[in-house]
C-alpha cells in the first residue's frame, strides 16, 4: 500500500492590529519544585526578549495550553512582557510560592476572573482554571524554552561494597514531616485550661470545643493546669520576638510544677511542597524556643503548626484534639495540620549538593571570620583557591586578632572591617567598598554570633537574649540579602543543633531560638541563582571547644569531618542537619564513670551548728528559687538534677552564701542536709568574679546536648558558632 502526504504552507491568519487584552496570566508547571523554579527563570529570559504584544500573547498561550500540567505548579500575572519577566524571576528566586496541583483550597463562589486573584489561587495548588479561555484570540504556539530535565546517571552495577572516601562528608539529614494520626482513645480532657488567644472568633470556637471535651476554661490570669497560647502575628509579618519572650517567660513562671503548655502558630513549618516561600523564620524560631524552654523547665508541651487556610472552627477542633492528647499522654509532641491531615516531624537523608569550585577572581565575605570556626573556614577557602577575602567582625582588632589576620594575609589578600552585621547600612557600606576593590562577591559565610551563660529563660530578660539573637536573625537576613542582590554563588549560615534539638537548648533558649531562625531562613531563601544553606552543626572537636574535653558527647565532628561537610554541603540549600557522633576516646583515657557513688572528698573540719543551720536555709532558698520546691529529706539523686540545674543551683548558692560552691558537691551529696554540712565544712571563699555557672568537673556521664555548647561561654567573641 502506498501513501502520499502533500505539505504546503498553512493558510495565513490575519491578526488584529492591537492586542486588546491588558493583562496576562502565565502558568509554570513541573515534576518538582526545582524544575518549576528553573523553568520560571528560563521563561523570564524569553519574555524579556519579547518583540511586542503579539509575541507576549503567543508566549502566554504556549505556556498555558502547550505544556502538559504536572504535579507542581505556580502562576504569575502582568500587564506586559517586562512585568511578567519580573514576576517569573521572583518565582525563580523563591519569593513566590509553588503549589502542589490539587491541594489548593476551593475558589470562592463565584470564582474570581481577575488574573491577580487567579495567580494566587494557582500558587496554592488550585486546578480549576480554564487556561485556553485566557489566551488572546489569534494567539499561536511559539518558541518557549523547553523543560529543564534533571540530569542523572542510572547504571545498574554489581560491585563489592566499599568504604566511603576519607574526604566524603559525614552523615546529614533534613527535617521532614510524615502523616500520623492522633493516638486513639477518648477525647475527654477534664483539666483546667487558660487561653492566651487574641483572635476573638478562634477564642470563642476554642472555648466551646474545649468545654465540649470536658475541660474547664479559666479566666484571664487565673491558675490553670494547662496554658494554650496561639501566636497572633498577622499573615505576611514576622513576629515580635521580644513580646513573645516576655509572654512565654511569664507563662512558665505561673505554671504549676506539673503544668503543661500548648503553643500554636501558622507559617512556622514548611510541611508540604510549595510552603517554603511563605515560611516565617521568626515563627519557626518561636516554636523551637518554646520546646527548649519547656525542656529546661521539665514542662510537658505540644507545639502545633496550624493551617492558615482553615476557618476558626476547624482550628479549634485541631487544638482541642491536641490538647486532649497532651492532657492524656503527658508527653511532649510537635505536630502540623494541613487540610484535615495531621503530620509529625521526621527526617530524611540528604546528599551533598553539586561540587563548588572556589574562584580566584572576585571575593568571599566571612562574618565573624576571626573567631575559631570562622578563621578555620577562611583558611580552607584560601587552600581551595580564594585570593581575596573580606572579614567582618563586631570587635576591634586586638593583638591576638591582629596576629591571626597577619598570618592569613601572607597567603591571600585579606581585609578586616569592624562592623555589626545587624546594622544593614553599615554592612552594605563595607560590601560596597569590597566590591570596588575586588569586583564580584562570590559567596558569603555568616559565622557571627555569641552566647550567654547558662540560665533559664524565665529569668533571662530579653535585653540579654537579644545580644545572642540579633546577630543570627537580623545579621543572617542581611547577609543573605546581600548575597542575593549581588548574584553571589552561595550564602552559608553556620547554625547549631540547638536549633533542632530541644535538649540542646536547655539553659540556652535564646541561642536555640537564634539558630532555628537561621535554619528556617535558609529553607525560605534558597533559590536557583544563590544557594542559601544553613548547617546545623554539632560540637567541633579541636576547634574552639578543645579547651574542655569533658563536654565531648554523642554529637561531635572532628575538624576534618566538619570541613568536608561544609564544602560538601556548600550548595545543597535549605537546612542541613549534621548530627555527628561520639568522638573516639584517646587510647590512654581512663574509663569513664557515672557521676554517682565513688571516692568522696574528705571533709576538712567539723562545722558549727550555727553555720550548718544558716547554710541549710541557703540551700532551701536555692532549691526553691531554681526548682520551686524544697527537697526536705528526699534523696537528691531522685530529683533528676542535670548539668543545667546543677549549674543554676551552684550559682544560686553562691549568691546566697557568699562563697564559691563546687558543683560536684551537688552531685555527691545524698540529701539537702548533707549538702549544707559539706558546704559548712568547706573552706569559705568569695565567688569568683565574672565566673559563669560552673559545670561538674566529673560530668563525663552527662549526655545533654547543651553540654556541647558550654565551652563557648569563655570565648565571648565573634564567630563562636556553632
Secondary structure, DSSP 8 states (H G I E B T S, - for coil): ----------------SS-----EEEEEEESSHHHHHHHHHHHHHHHTT--SHHHHHHHHHHHHHSS---SEEEEEEESSHHHHHHHHHHHHTTSS--EETT-S----SS---SHHHHHHHHHTT-----HHHHS-TT---------------------------TTS----EEEEEEE-----S-----SEEEEE---HHHHHHHHHHHHHTT-EEE-TT---SEEEEE----TTS---HHHHHHHHHHHHHHS-TT-EEEEEEESS---STT-GGG--HHHHHHHHHHHHHHHHTT-EEEEEEE-TTS-HHHHHHHHHHHHHHHHHH---EEEEEETTEEEEEEEEE----S-----SSSEEEEETTTSHHHHHHHHHHHHTT--EEEEEESS---HHHHHHHHHHHTTSEEEEEE--TT-HHHHHHHHHHHHHHH--EEEEEE-------S--GGGS-HHHHHHHHHHHHHHHHHHHHHHHHTT-SEEEEEEEGGGT-GGGGTT-HHHHHHHHHHHHHHHHH--SSSEEEEEEE-EEETTTSTT-GGG--SSEEEHHHHHHHHHHTSSS-EEEE---B-----TT------SSS-------S---HHHHHHHHHHHHHHHHHHHSS--TTS-GGGGT--HHHHHHHHHHHHHHHSS---THHHHH-SSHHHHHHHHHHS------TT------TT-TT---GGGGGGGGGGT-STT---
